[in-house]
Amino acid sequence: MRTMQVREAKASLSALVEAAANGEPTTITKHGKPTAMVVPIEQGRKLYPQGSQKDFVDFLLQYPGGIELERNQSPSREVEF
């Protein structure tokens, strides 16, 4: 696996993409610490399956303690038409 700094990665993005297409992941570092990784699409799909994206409401409803919603049904202001 290859490692490079952000500055170097920006300058050689096409090479990073080509390496990933050939199955070679690359770690990108910032100030010497690993911060990102460019991986082949197959590996990325294993980590983040396409069908797993849910909307924000579903995300909130999965909260372990549950969420009780109370809505104020009264209008926030009186409007005359």
QUIURNOR-V264186 format. One record per run of one state. SS is the DSSP state (alpha for helix, beta for strand, coil for the rest). FROM is the first residue (numbers start at 1). TO is the last residue. If there is no record, write none. Layout:
[[SS | FROM | TO] [SS | FROM | TO]]
//
This chain:
[[coil | 1 | 1] [beta | 2 | 5] [alpha | 6 | 11] [coil | 12 | 12] [alpha | 13 | 21] [coil | 22 | 25] [beta | 26 | 30] [coil | 31 | 32] [beta | 33 | 38] [coil | 39 | 40] [alpha | 41 | 47] [coil | 48 | 49] [alpha | 50 | 52] [coil | 53 | 55] [alpha | 56 | 61] [coil | 62 | 81]]
//
